[in-house]
């Protein structure tokens, strides 16, 4: 294994910014994007670049949380589906 390669596929901070822009163009409001940011930005700011980003397990856990706690955010089920679809394509 190459010593500098990532251990698992993940969404990088650059890809996340592109996804965010795409979601806005697909009708996500600023409030909905703020909810998404609150959920995922911690993964973008991890202490080391080696761990930085959103991996498949983290995505699954956070999508599950969104579905189980609809009163804690502003995302409708169809927007959660869209978010999951777009991020999964980047992993």
TAWO-V131732 format. One record per residue. N is the residue number from 1. D_CENTER is the distance of its C-alpha to the mean C-alpha in Angstrom with 1 decimal. Layout:
N/D_CENTER + N/D_CENTER
This chain:
1/27.0 + 2/26.5 + 3/26.2 + 4/23.4 + 5/21.1 + 6/17.8 + 7/18.3 + 8/15.5 + 9/13.2 + 10/9.8 + 11/7.5 + 12/9.6 + 13/9.6 + 14/11.7 + 15/9.6 + 16/6.7 + 17/9.8 + 18/11.1 + 19/8.3 + 20/8.7 + 21/12.4 + 22/12.5 + 23/11.1 + 24/13.8 + 25/16.3 + 26/15.6 + 27/16.7 + 28/13.9 + 29/15.9 + 30/15.4 + 31/15.3 + 32/12.6 + 33/10.4 + 34/11.8 + 35/10.7 + 36/7.0 + 37/7.8 + 38/9.9 + 39/7.5 + 40/5.1 + 41/8.0 + 42/10.2 + 43/8.5 + 44/9.2 + 45/12.6 + 46/13.9 + 47/17.6 + 48/18.0 + 49/16.5 + 50/17.2 + 51/14.5 + 52/12.0 + 53/8.6 + 54/6.2 + 55/8.8 + 56/9.7 + 57/11.1 + 58/8.5 + 59/6.2 + 60/9.6 + 61/10.6 + 62/8.1 + 63/8.7 + 64/12.2 + 65/12.4 + 66/11.5 + 67/14.2 + 68/16.6 + 69/16.6 + 70/16.9 + 71/19.2 + 72/16.8 + 73/14.6 + 74/15.5 + 75/13.4 + 76/15.9 + 77/15.5 + 78/15.6 + 79/12.6 + 80/10.6 + 81/12.0 + 82/11.2 + 83/7.4 + 84/7.7 + 85/10.3 + 86/8.8 + 87/5.9 + 88/8.8 + 89/11.1 + 90/9.7 + 91/10.1
